[in-house]
Amino acid sequence: LPGLAISQRRHPPALLPPARHGQPLCRHSPVPREADSHAVSHTAGCLVQDLLQLLGESRRLTRAALHLLLLPHLTELSLRSCPGLVSNAITQLITVRCQNLSSLDLKGCSRVPTAALVDLLEGLPRLSKLGLAETQANTQVLAAVGSCCRRLRELDVSHCQKVAPDSLLHLAYDQTESALCCPALRVLLAQGIEPKAHSQDLVRALAFVLLALPSLEFLANSYLREALCLIHTQQFSGAQGLPGFPSLEELARRRQGARAAGGDSWLTLPLRRVEEVEDPFLPTFCSVCPEVAEAAVSLSDGPGTSWGSLAWSRLTQLAVHCTGHRGRGLAEMLPVAQGLGAQLQSLSLHGFSYDDEFSFCALLNCCHNLAAFSSHLSVPAGPVRPADAVPNGEPAAEPQDWELDLLHHPFPKLRHFSLGLASSCEPLPSQHATVLRASLASLLSHSPRLETLALLSIPFSLDGVFQKVLAAPGAALRNLRELSLAESQVSSPTLHCLLALDNGLSSLNLAGCPAIHRRDYDQLLRTVRKERLELDIAWQ
């Protein structure tokens, strides 16, 4: 583009700093032997784990090699890439050799019998993260986890066919000691655990776990909503407990008593992340889980959501998805953005309609502390004039008035931004396009830390947007690493200007760009080779 002074990015060979006279090239700072030994062990353990993952994913790992690589240096061990090699003998070796393990992932290792899993867990009391998904884990294994792994913070028992709803009770309560277990457990993944007869059995088991585990922040199971509703209504009279376990009423009284000592007698849970929250149940989730920091909400085609019930004062990550056929207008999200926008660090909005042309910039004005933003919008329906056309059918010139003061704040923390418009036969109205152009130019010009940018299926030319951004003073796009313009309108000269930026761009996606042809793609590749850029370009 004319008038732009842009430096080129090259990769010269690394040079050693010049040594002063009489000074050796290699200098060693004195390190205490104990710290040095710990650092070497940690490094060796990381290298062994990386090697195991590489060999496993490439299907070159043998059982003999696995025997050799199970070393005492390991603090983290994942065998999910080679489940067919993991047997009873391997788990015995892990128990003997890998006493320092804090993280163990056995996902898919279904050849290990239940008894071997119990012996393994009894010999690894330092575990803080454990993956048993798709294994032969059962009630005895979960009981061993609860009684032996006191430091455990994360557990995955998803899709374990031998885990019944009642098995979860043994994870949270030790019958032999008559005491609650897993005081540090924060994450429990229990997807795929289905009730064998009555769904209420699983609902009560999940309610038991939620009430018994004092530190639980995330529970993944499709019946979580029903369990939270049971706790919210506290209708425990019909929930008959198992012999040897405290009742739900007793657990609820114990939790309420602990909160009453702190001045709050309402029954709440410490969950900080919830998923698949349907809009009618928002009040229940907010009431029972007031400390939620990350939420995924689903909106149907029903009446508008009462965002006034969204009383999550600690919410920092919000994802909202419209699941109905009609969708919702983006302007419906303005109340929640006005109430929580300043504290949001991540916002994802999908399935909304871009009806009000000022709704997008109004939303961003409320969320200036975002680190990540993602949205996929549909264009408004109805007879409108296309964005890049005039009544006589000739292409319209790009608007030159960029003085629209639409965004009132910079975005100093924004690192990831993605905006897509759904491909449809409906054109984007010209007024919407003008406002969106100005909003994007302002956003990109005032986001100095932006690393990934995706502008997908944008139905107007982005040349003017990037020209405005590159001509602006400051560090716009200087930290950009990944750029996707798939199915958007952008010209080859603009792309060459973007390649000339000194920003370490490593990925460029041009799939489906109508203005980029084979000759343009070949010229971009020649520029990459000539300038020795470490850049991958995708094109149809």
C-alpha positions as CSV (number, residue, x, y, z in Angstrom):
1,L,0.0,0.0,0.0
2,P,1.4,3.5,-0.8
3,G,2.7,5.7,1.9
4,L,3.5,2.9,4.3
5,A,7.0,2.5,5.7
6,I,7.2,-1.2,6.7
7,S,10.3,-3.2,7.6
8,Q,10.9,-6.7,6.4
9,R,11.4,-9.6,8.7
10,R,14.3,-11.9,8.2
11,H,15.9,-14.7,10.3
12,P,19.7,-14.2,10.4
13,P,21.8,-16.9,12.1
14,A,22.1,-16.5,15.8
15,L,25.4,-14.9,16.9
16,L,27.2,-15.2,20.2
17,P,27.7,-11.9,22.1
18,P,31.3,-10.6,21.8
19,A,33.5,-11.6,24.7
20,R,35.6,-9.0,26.5
21,H,39.4,-9.3,26.7
22,G,40.4,-12.1,29.0
23,Q,36.8,-13.2,29.5
24,P,35.8,-16.8,28.7
25,L,33.0,-17.4,26.2
26,C,31.2,-19.7,28.5
27,R,30.4,-18.5,32.0
28,H,28.8,-20.6,34.8
29,S,27.0,-19.2,37.7
30,P,27.5,-21.1,40.9
31,V,24.3,-23.2,41.6
32,P,23.8,-25.1,44.8
33,R,24.2,-28.9,44.3
34,E,20.7,-29.7,45.6
35,A,19.0,-27.2,43.4
36,D,21.1,-28.3,40.4
37,S,20.2,-32.0,41.0
38,H,16.5,-31.1,41.2
39,A,16.7,-29.1,38.0
40,V,18.5,-31.9,36.2
41,S,15.9,-34.5,37.4
42,H,13.0,-32.3,36.4
43,T,14.5,-31.7,32.9
44,A,15.2,-35.4,32.5
45,G,11.7,-36.3,33.4
46,C,10.2,-33.8,30.9
47,L,12.4,-35.1,28.2
48,V,11.4,-38.7,28.9
49,Q,7.7,-37.8,28.8
50,D,8.1,-35.9,25.5
51,L,9.9,-38.9,24.1
52,L,7.2,-41.3,25.2
53,Q,4.5,-39.1,23.7
54,L,6.4,-38.8,20.4
55,L,7.1,-42.5,20.1
56,G,3.6,-43.4,21.1
57,E,1.9,-41.0,18.6
58,S,4.1,-42.3,15.8
59,R,3.4,-45.9,16.8
60,R,7.1,-46.6,17.2
61,L,7.0,-47.3,21.0
62,T,7.6,-50.9,22.0
63,R,7.0,-52.6,25.3
64,A,10.7,-53.1,25.8
65,A,11.3,-49.4,25.2
66,L,8.5,-48.5,27.6
67,H,10.2,-50.7,30.3
68,L,13.4,-48.7,29.9
69,L,11.8,-45.3,29.9
70,L,9.9,-45.7,33.2
71,L,12.5,-43.8,35.3
72,P,12.5,-42.4,38.8
73,H,12.9,-38.9,37.3
74,L,9.4,-38.9,36.0
75,T,6.9,-36.6,37.8
76,E,4.3,-36.7,34.9
77,L,3.4,-39.8,32.9
78,S,0.9,-40.1,30.1
79,L,0.3,-43.4,28.4
80,R,-2.8,-42.5,26.5
81,S,-0.8,-42.6,23.2
82,C,0.1,-46.3,23.7
83,P,-2.8,-48.0,25.7
84,G,-2.2,-51.3,24.0
85,L,1.3,-51.6,25.6
86,V,0.1,-51.0,29.2
87,S,-0.5,-54.2,31.1
88,N,-0.4,-55.5,34.7
89,A,3.5,-55.8,34.5
90,I,3.8,-52.1,33.4
91,T,1.7,-50.9,36.2
92,Q,3.8,-52.8,38.7
93,L,6.9,-51.2,37.2
94,I,5.3,-47.8,37.6
95,T,4.6,-48.5,41.3
96,V,8.2,-49.6,42.0
97,R,10.1,-47.1,39.9
98,C,8.0,-43.9,39.6
99,Q,7.4,-43.0,43.2
100,N,7.6,-39.2,42.4
101,L,4.7,-39.1,40.0
102,S,2.3,-36.3,40.6
103,S,0.4,-36.8,37.3
104,L,-0.7,-40.1,35.7
105,D,-2.9,-40.5,32.6
106,L,-4.0,-44.1,31.7
107,K,-6.9,-43.1,29.4
108,G,-7.8,-46.1,27.2
109,C,-5.6,-48.6,29.1
110,S,-8.4,-51.1,29.3
111,R,-6.0,-54.1,29.5
112,V,-5.1,-53.3,33.1
113,P,-7.3,-55.3,35.5
114,T,-9.1,-53.7,38.4
115,A,-6.9,-55.3,41.0
116,A,-3.8,-53.9,39.4
117,L,-5.3,-50.4,39.3
118,V,-6.0,-50.7,43.0
119,D,-2.4,-51.7,43.8
120,L,-1.1,-48.9,41.6
121,L,-3.1,-46.2,43.3
122,E,-2.2,-47.5,46.8
123,G,1.5,-47.1,45.8
124,L,1.3,-43.6,44.4
125,P,0.0,-41.3,47.2
126,R,1.6,-38.2,45.8
127,L,-0.7,-38.0,42.8
128,S,-2.4,-34.7,42.2
129,K,-3.8,-35.5,38.7
130,L,-5.2,-38.9,37.6
131,G,-6.7,-40.0,34.3
132,L,-8.7,-43.3,34.4
133,A,-11.0,-42.6,31.5
134,E,-12.0,-45.7,29.5
135,T,-10.3,-48.1,31.9
136,Q,-11.6,-51.0,34.1
137,A,-12.0,-48.7,37.0
138,N,-14.9,-49.6,39.3
139,T,-16.1,-49.1,42.8
140,Q,-13.0,-50.6,44.4
141,V,-10.7,-48.4,42.3
142,L,-12.6,-45.2,43.3
143,A,-12.5,-46.3,46.9
144,A,-8.7,-46.6,46.6
145,V,-8.5,-43.2,45.1
146,G,-10.6,-41.7,47.9
147,S,-8.6,-43.4,50.7
148,C,-5.1,-43.2,49.3
149,C,-4.8,-40.1,47.0
150,R,-5.3,-37.3,49.6
151,R,-3.5,-34.7,47.4
152,L,-5.6,-35.4,44.3
153,R,-6.9,-32.3,42.6
154,E,-8.1,-33.6,39.2
155,L,-9.7,-37.0,38.3
156,D,-11.1,-38.3,35.0
157,V,-13.3,-41.4,35.2
158,S,-15.3,-40.7,32.0
159,H,-16.7,-43.6,30.0
160,C,-15.6,-46.3,32.5
161,Q,-18.2,-49.0,32.0
162,K,-17.7,-50.5,35.4
163,V,-18.3,-47.3,37.3
164,A,-21.9,-47.2,38.5
165,P,-23.6,-44.2,40.1
166,D,-23.1,-45.6,43.6
167,S,-19.4,-46.0,42.9
168,L,-19.0,-42.2,43.1
169,L,-20.0,-42.3,46.8
170,H,-16.9,-44.4,47.6
171,L,-14.8,-41.7,46.0
172,A,-16.1,-39.0,48.3
173,Y,-16.6,-41.1,51.5
174,D,-14.4,-43.7,53.2
175,Q,-16.7,-46.2,54.9
176,T,-13.9,-47.8,56.9
177,E,-12.8,-44.5,58.4
178,S,-16.4,-43.0,58.4
179,A,-14.9,-39.8,57.0
180,L,-15.1,-37.7,53.9
181,C,-12.4,-38.2,51.2
182,C,-10.6,-36.2,48.6
183,P,-10.5,-32.8,50.4
184,A,-8.4,-31.2,47.6
185,L,-10.3,-32.6,44.6
186,R,-11.2,-29.6,42.3
187,V,-12.0,-31.2,38.9
188,L,-14.1,-34.4,38.4
189,L,-14.8,-35.6,34.9
190,A,-17.5,-38.3,34.9
191,Q,-18.9,-38.1,31.4
192,G,-20.6,-41.2,30.0
193,I,-21.6,-42.6,33.4
194,E,-25.2,-43.4,32.9
195,P,-27.8,-44.8,35.3
196,K,-28.5,-48.5,34.8
197,A,-32.1,-48.3,35.8
198,H,-33.5,-45.1,37.3
199,S,-31.9,-41.7,36.4
200,Q,-32.6,-40.5,40.0
201,D,-29.9,-42.9,41.2
202,L,-27.3,-40.9,39.3
203,V,-28.8,-37.6,40.3
204,R,-28.6,-38.5,44.0
205,A,-25.0,-39.8,43.6
206,L,-24.0,-36.5,41.9
207,A,-25.7,-34.5,44.6
208,F,-23.8,-36.6,47.2
209,V,-20.5,-35.8,45.5
210,L,-21.3,-32.1,45.2
211,L,-22.2,-31.8,48.9
212,A,-19.4,-34.0,50.1
213,L,-16.3,-32.7,48.3
214,P,-15.5,-29.3,49.9
215,S,-13.2,-28.0,47.1
216,L,-14.9,-29.2,43.9
217,E,-14.9,-26.5,41.3
218,F,-15.9,-28.4,38.1
219,L,-18.0,-31.5,37.6
220,A,-18.6,-32.8,34.1
221,N,-21.7,-35.0,33.7
222,S,-24.9,-34.7,31.7
223,Y,-27.1,-35.0,34.9
224,L,-25.4,-32.1,36.7
225,R,-28.4,-29.8,36.1
226,E,-30.8,-32.2,37.8
227,A,-28.4,-32.6,40.8
228,L,-28.1,-28.9,41.2
229,C,-31.9,-28.5,41.1
230,L,-32.2,-31.2,43.8
231,I,-29.8,-29.3,46.0
232,H,-31.5,-26.0,45.3
233,T,-34.9,-27.3,46.3
234,Q,-33.4,-29.5,49.2
235,Q,-36.1,-32.1,48.6
236,F,-34.0,-34.8,50.1
237,S,-36.8,-36.7,52.0
238,G,-37.4,-39.1,49.1
239,A,-33.7,-39.6,48.4
240,Q,-33.0,-42.8,50.3
241,G,-29.3,-43.2,51.0
242,L,-27.1,-46.3,50.9
243,P,-26.3,-48.1,54.2
244,G,-23.0,-46.9,55.6
245,F,-23.1,-43.5,54.0
246,P,-24.4,-40.2,55.3
247,S,-27.7,-39.0,53.9
248,L,-28.0,-36.0,51.6
249,E,-29.8,-34.2,54.4
250,E,-26.9,-34.8,56.8
251,L,-24.4,-33.5,54.2
252,A,-26.5,-30.5,53.5
253,R,-26.7,-29.6,57.2
254,R,-22.9,-30.1,57.6
255,R,-22.3,-27.7,54.7
256,Q,-24.8,-25.2,55.9
257,G,-23.3,-25.3,59.3
258,A,-19.9,-24.6,58.0
259,R,-21.2,-21.6,56.1
260,A,-23.3,-20.4,59.0
261,A,-20.1,-20.2,61.0
262,G,-18.9,-17.7,58.4
263,G,-22.1,-15.7,58.5
264,D,-24.0,-17.3,55.6
265,S,-26.5,-20.0,56.2
266,W,-27.7,-20.4,52.5
267,L,-26.7,-23.8,50.9
268,T,-24.2,-23.0,48.1
269,L,-21.4,-24.9,46.3
270,P,-17.9,-23.8,45.4
271,L,-18.3,-24.7,41.7
272,R,-16.3,-22.2,39.5
273,R,-17.0,-23.6,36.1
274,V,-20.4,-24.8,34.6
275,E,-21.3,-25.9,31.1
276,E,-24.5,-26.4,29.1
277,V,-26.5,-24.1,31.3
278,E,-29.9,-23.6,29.6
279,D,-31.5,-20.2,30.1
280,P,-34.5,-21.3,32.2
281,F,-32.1,-22.7,34.8
282,L,-29.9,-19.7,35.0
283,P,-31.4,-18.5,38.4
284,T,-30.9,-22.0,39.9
285,F,-27.2,-22.1,38.8
286,C,-26.6,-18.6,40.1
287,S,-28.2,-19.3,43.4
288,V,-26.5,-22.6,44.1
289,C,-23.1,-21.7,42.5
290,P,-22.4,-18.0,43.2
291,E,-18.7,-18.3,42.7
292,V,-18.7,-19.3,39.1
293,A,-15.9,-17.8,37.0
294,E,-16.5,-19.7,33.7
295,A,-19.9,-20.4,32.2
296,A,-21.3,-21.8,29.0
297,V,-24.9,-20.9,28.4
298,S,-27.4,-22.2,25.8
299,L,-30.3,-20.0,24.6
300,S,-33.4,-21.4,22.9
301,D,-36.0,-19.7,20.8
302,G,-38.1,-19.0,23.9
303,P,-38.8,-15.6,25.5
304,G,-35.9,-13.3,26.1
305,T,-33.5,-14.3,28.9
306,S,-33.7,-12.3,32.1
307,W,-30.1,-11.4,32.4
308,G,-30.9,-9.7,35.7
309,S,-30.7,-13.1,37.3
310,L,-27.1,-13.5,36.2
311,A,-25.6,-12.7,39.6
312,W,-22.1,-14.1,39.1
313,S,-19.8,-11.4,40.5
314,R,-16.7,-13.4,39.8
315,L,-17.5,-14.4,36.2
316,T,-14.5,-13.8,33.9
317,Q,-15.2,-16.3,31.0
318,L,-18.6,-16.4,29.3
319,A,-19.7,-18.4,26.2
320,V,-23.3,-18.0,24.9
321,H,-24.7,-20.1,22.1
322,C,-28.1,-19.8,20.5
323,T,-29.4,-23.2,19.8
324,G,-32.8,-22.3,18.3
325,H,-33.6,-21.9,14.6
326,R,-34.4,-18.2,14.7
327,G,-31.5,-17.2,16.9
328,R,-31.3,-14.0,19.0
329,G,-30.3,-10.5,18.1
330,L,-26.8,-9.5,19.3
331,A,-28.4,-6.5,21.1
332,E,-29.9,-9.0,23.6
333,M,-26.4,-9.4,25.1
334,L,-26.0,-5.7,25.9
335,P,-27.5,-5.9,29.4
336,V,-25.1,-8.7,30.5
337,A,-22.2,-6.9,28.8
338,Q,-23.1,-3.7,30.7
339,G,-23.3,-5.5,34.0
340,L,-20.3,-7.8,33.7
341,G,-18.3,-6.5,30.7
342,A,-15.5,-4.8,32.7
343,Q,-14.6,-8.1,34.5
344,L,-14.9,-10.4,31.5
345,Q,-11.6,-11.7,30.1
346,S,-13.1,-14.1,27.5
347,L,-16.3,-13.7,25.6
348,S,-17.7,-16.1,23.0
349,L,-21.0,-15.4,21.2
350,H,-22.4,-17.8,18.5
351,G,-25.7,-18.1,16.7
352,F,-26.7,-14.4,17.2
353,S,-28.0,-12.1,14.4
354,Y,-26.3,-8.9,13.6
355,D,-29.6,-7.0,13.4
356,D,-28.7,-3.7,15.1
357,E,-25.7,-2.2,13.3
358,F,-24.4,-0.6,16.5
359,S,-24.8,-3.7,18.7
360,F,-21.3,-5.0,17.9
361,C,-19.4,-1.9,18.8
362,A,-21.6,-1.2,21.8
363,L,-20.8,-4.7,23.1
364,L,-17.1,-4.2,22.7
365,N,-17.3,-0.8,24.5
366,C,-18.5,-2.6,27.6
367,C,-15.7,-5.3,27.5
368,H,-12.4,-3.4,27.2
369,N,-10.5,-5.9,29.4
370,L,-11.0,-8.8,27.1
371,A,-8.1,-11.1,26.4
372,A,-10.1,-13.3,24.0
373,F,-13.2,-12.6,21.9
374,S,-15.0,-15.0,19.4
375,S,-18.3,-14.5,17.6
376,H,-20.1,-16.0,14.6
377,L,-23.0,-13.9,13.5
378,S,-25.8,-14.2,10.9
379,V,-26.7,-11.2,8.7
380,P,-30.1,-9.6,9.3
381,A,-32.9,-10.9,7.0
382,G,-34.9,-8.6,4.8
383,P,-34.6,-6.6,1.5
384,V,-31.5,-4.5,1.9
385,R,-28.9,-2.9,-0.3
386,P,-25.7,-5.0,-0.4
387,A,-22.6,-3.6,1.4
388,D,-20.5,-3.4,-1.8
389,A,-23.1,-2.4,-4.4
390,V,-24.9,0.6,-5.6
391,P,-28.4,0.7,-7.1
392,N,-27.1,0.5,-10.7
393,G,-25.4,-2.8,-9.9
394,E,-21.8,-1.4,-10.1
395,P,-19.3,-2.0,-7.2
396,A,-19.4,0.7,-4.6
397,A,-16.2,2.5,-3.6
398,E,-14.9,1.8,-0.1
399,P,-16.1,4.5,2.3
400,Q,-13.3,6.9,3.2
401,D,-14.8,8.3,6.4
402,W,-13.0,6.5,9.2
403,E,-13.6,9.2,11.7
404,L,-16.6,7.3,13.3
405,D,-15.8,7.4,17.0
406,L,-17.4,4.0,17.8
407,L,-14.9,2.3,20.2
408,H,-14.2,4.5,23.3
409,H,-11.4,2.4,24.9
410,P,-8.3,0.6,23.8
411,F,-8.0,-3.1,24.2
412,P,-4.6,-3.5,25.9
413,K,-5.1,-7.2,27.0
414,L,-6.7,-8.5,23.8
415,R,-4.7,-11.5,22.4
416,H,-7.2,-13.5,20.4
417,F,-10.0,-12.1,18.2
418,S,-12.3,-14.0,15.9
419,L,-15.3,-12.7,14.0
420,G,-17.2,-14.6,11.3
421,L,-20.4,-13.9,9.4
422,A,-22.5,-16.8,8.3
423,S,-22.5,-17.4,4.6
424,S,-26.0,-16.9,3.2
425,C,-27.9,-15.5,0.3
426,E,-28.7,-12.4,2.4
427,P,-26.3,-9.5,1.8
428,L,-25.0,-7.4,4.6
429,P,-26.7,-4.0,4.7
430,S,-24.4,-1.1,3.6
431,Q,-24.9,0.8,6.9
432,H,-24.0,-2.4,8.9
433,A,-20.9,-2.7,6.7
434,T,-19.8,0.9,7.3
435,V,-20.1,0.6,11.0
436,L,-18.4,-2.8,11.1
437,R,-15.5,-1.5,9.0
438,A,-14.9,1.4,11.3
439,S,-15.2,-0.8,14.4
440,L,-12.7,-3.4,13.1
441,A,-10.2,-0.7,12.1
442,S,-10.4,0.9,15.5
443,L,-10.2,-2.4,17.3
444,L,-7.1,-3.6,15.4
445,S,-5.4,-0.2,15.8
446,H,-5.8,-0.3,19.5
447,S,-5.0,-3.9,20.4
448,P,-1.2,-3.9,20.6
449,R,-0.9,-7.4,22.1
450,L,-3.1,-9.2,19.5
451,E,-1.6,-12.6,18.6
452,T,-4.3,-14.4,16.7
453,L,-6.8,-12.8,14.3
454,A,-9.6,-14.5,12.3
455,L,-11.9,-12.5,10.0
456,L,-14.1,-15.1,8.3
457,S,-16.5,-14.7,5.5
458,I,-16.5,-10.9,5.8
459,P,-18.7,-9.7,2.8
460,F,-16.8,-6.5,2.2
461,S,-13.3,-5.7,1.2
462,L,-10.8,-5.7,4.1
463,D,-8.2,-3.7,2.2
464,G,-9.3,-0.4,3.6
465,V,-9.5,-1.8,7.1
466,F,-5.9,-3.0,7.1
467,Q,-4.7,0.1,5.3
468,K,-6.1,2.2,8.1
469,V,-4.6,-0.1,10.7
470,L,-1.1,-0.2,9.2
471,A,-1.0,3.6,8.7
472,A,-1.9,4.3,12.3
473,P,0.9,5.1,14.8
474,G,1.7,2.6,17.4
475,A,2.3,-1.2,17.5
476,A,-0.8,-2.5,15.7
477,L,-0.4,-6.1,14.6
478,R,3.3,-6.1,15.7
479,N,2.6,-9.3,17.9
480,L,0.5,-11.1,15.3
481,R,1.3,-14.8,15.0
482,E,-1.7,-16.3,13.3
483,L,-4.0,-14.7,10.7
484,S,-7.0,-16.3,9.0
485,L,-9.0,-14.5,6.4
486,A,-10.8,-17.5,5.0
487,E,-13.6,-16.7,2.5
488,S,-13.1,-12.9,3.1
489,Q,-12.4,-10.2,0.5
490,V,-8.8,-9.1,0.6
491,S,-6.3,-8.3,-2.2
492,S,-2.8,-9.5,-2.9
493,P,-1.1,-6.1,-2.3
494,T,-2.6,-5.9,1.2
495,L,-1.3,-9.4,2.0
496,H,2.2,-8.4,0.9
497,C,2.1,-5.4,3.2
498,L,1.0,-7.7,6.1
499,L,3.9,-10.1,5.3
500,A,6.3,-7.2,5.4
501,L,5.5,-6.5,9.0
502,D,8.1,-7.4,11.6
503,N,5.7,-9.5,13.7
504,G,6.7,-13.1,13.5
505,L,3.6,-14.1,11.6
506,S,3.8,-18.0,11.3
507,S,0.3,-18.9,9.9
508,L,-1.8,-17.3,7.1
509,N,-5.1,-18.9,6.0
510,L,-6.5,-17.7,2.7
511,A,-8.8,-20.6,2.0
512,G,-11.8,-19.5,-0.2
513,C,-10.7,-15.9,-0.6
514,P,-12.4,-14.9,-3.9
515,A,-9.8,-12.3,-4.8
516,I,-6.7,-14.5,-4.3
517,H,-5.8,-16.6,-7.4
518,R,-3.1,-19.1,-8.2
519,R,-0.7,-16.4,-9.4
520,D,-1.2,-14.4,-6.2
521,Y,-0.6,-17.5,-4.1
522,D,2.6,-18.3,-6.0
523,Q,3.8,-14.7,-5.6
524,L,3.2,-15.0,-1.9
525,L,5.3,-18.2,-1.7
526,R,8.1,-16.5,-3.6
527,T,8.1,-13.7,-1.1
528,V,8.2,-16.1,1.7
529,R,11.3,-17.9,0.2
530,K,13.0,-14.6,-0.8
531,E,12.6,-13.0,2.7
532,R,13.3,-16.3,4.5
533,L,10.0,-16.1,6.4
534,E,8.9,-18.9,8.7
535,L,5.4,-18.7,7.4
536,D,2.8,-21.4,6.4
537,I,0.2,-20.2,3.9
538,A,-3.0,-22.2,3.3
539,W,-4.9,-21.6,0.1
540,Q,-7.5,-23.7,-1.8
